[in-house]
C-alpha cells in the first residue's frame, strides 16, 4: 500500500509540472512570449480556401474593416463570413459608417468590448489613432488580431497581412525571366512617402541590382492612381520611343492600367506574348483581370483578401480553442507558392472563373 | 418678477414633450431587445464617453444655427486642431500648452469664418466650406497624410480616465455645457445671438453692432471646436486631418434632430444634447445589435430623415 501511495505521489509530482507547462498562457499575460512561427490553420487561396478547424465553443468574433466601398475590404468581409460558416462561430461584420474614419473605428472597437465579443480582427485605418482602442481591448482581455496596416502598440494578440516587398520581388523576378535578364524598364510607383510603396520600390531595386543588363531607366510616382499614372506615362511616351522600352511596372493595377491607356493612345504596341511591351501590375483587380484576358496587361499578383479575411477568423479560433500565441508578424498569402498568386495569360481564365476575389461570395 | 403659468392638461403636457424624447424612448426599447448587453452599465458609460466630444462639437454647430447660419467647417477645423495639438506634443511641450494651443487654433479658424461672414457678407455655407477645406489642406500638407502620435499619458487621461468613477470626458463636456449655458442665457452675448437669429434690425436699433456680435459668435464657435479637438485627439492619442471627416454633418443632424430650427432663431442647447444622445445611441445600438455595415448607413440615413420630417410635420401641425 505504502509503495502504491509512493508511486502515485511520485507520478503526481512528475506530471504536475508538465501539465502546468502545457496550460496555455493568456495573450495579455506579462509572461506570454511570442513564438518564432505559427502554423497556417488553412489551405488554398481565395474561394478555394478551406480548414479542418472547428470552434470548441460558441465564439463571437468581430471583423472590423476600413470601409465597405473598396472591393478589397468587401473581399476581406466575404472571406471572414466564409470562415464563420466553415469553422462555426458567430461572425460580426463591421465597418465605419463614414468610410476610412478612425474615430468611427475607435467607436466600433469600444462597442465590441461592451458587447463582450470573444475576439476582434481589425484592418486599421490609422496606425496611431487606433492604439487607445486596441489597448482598451487588451485591458478587457479581448484578443485583437491586426490585419494589414500596422498598429503602433505591442498590446495586441498579433499582426498579419500581405508582405508588399514579396509581391514586388515576385513581379520583378517574373519580368526579369521573361526579358531574359536584359532590357529597359519603366517603373510607375505608388506614393513615395507611403510605407507599402517604399517596401515595393526597395524590393524591386534589389532584384534589378542582381541583373546588370536589366535597366530601370525611369522611376516616377503614379500614386496608385490611374489618372496620375496615365499622365506620367503620357509624358514618358514623349520622352522615349516605343523601341526603347521593354517593360512597364505598375506599382499596383491602377498604375498599370493608367500606363496602358497612355501607351494605347500613343499607338504603342502592347501584348508581351505578341512581341509588344510587357506591363505588370499588383492586385489582380477586376479591370486588370480583364486586361490580362485581352492581353494588354501581362501579369499581376493576387493579394487575396478573401483568404486574408478567412485566415484571420481561423487564427483567432485557434487561439480561443488552444491558446496558441502569435509571432511578431505573419505574412499572408504565403508567397512561397508563387504559382498560386501570380496570374498571367496562362492562368487568367481559371482565375476569373474560380478564384477572383472581387467576385461576389460563392 | 414672477410669471403665473396657466394650468395644462395631461394631454397638453404629453403633446408638448419634444419628439426627440419619444424617438429616444423608441430606439432604447428596441435596442434593449436586439442588442445583448445594450442596457448594461458598462455600455451606458461607453455611450456617454463617445457622446461627450460629439456634444461639444454639436454645441458649436447649434450656435451657428441659432444665428440663422450654418458652419460646414467644424469637422475639418476640429481635425486641424488635433494636428496642431499632436505636433506640439511631439515637440515636447507640456500637455496644457498643447491643449491651449488647440483652443487658440480653433478660435483663429472661427475668427476667420466670422470676419468673412459678418464683415464681407460672404454666405456662411461658402465661407465655412472654403475655410474648412483649406484647413484640411493645410493639415494634410503639414502631416503628409500620416497621423501624428500624441501618446502622452496625462493627455490620454482626458479621454480614458475617470474621477470617482465618472468619466473625465463627461466631466469636461458637462463643464463646457454649463459654460455655454451661462454664456447663452445669462449674458448679453446670448441675447445678441438670439437677436441675430431673429431680428437684426432691432438688435442694431438697440445699440449693438451686429457685425461685431456675429464675429464674436463665430470665434466662440471656434473655441468650442478647439475644445472638441482636444478630446478627439485624446481619444485617438494622435492628430490627423481626416479625424473630422463628416463630423459637421453629425453635428448639424444632432442640432436639427434635437428640435432646433434653421429658420426661427429660437431653439436651445438642451435640445442639442438630446439630439447628440439620439445619434450616439442609434450608432452604438446598431453596432451592438450586429447590423451589417451596408444596412447601418442606410438605416442611419433613413432614421435621421424620418426623425427630422416628423419634427417638421408636428411643428407645422401645432402652428396650424
Interface residues (C-beta under 8 A of the other chain):
Chain A: X65 X68 X77 X92 X93 X94 X95 X97 X98 X100 X101 X102 X103 X106 X107 X108 X110 X111 X112 X113 X114 X115 X116 X125 X126 X127 X128 X129 X130 X131 X132 X136 X152 X193
Chain B: X35 X36 X37 X40 X42 X43 X46 X49 X50 X144 X145 X146 X147 X148 X149 X151 X156 X159 X160 X232 X235 X236 X237 X238 X240 X242 X243 X245 X246 X247 X283 X284 X287 X288 X290 X292 X293 X294 X296 X297 X300
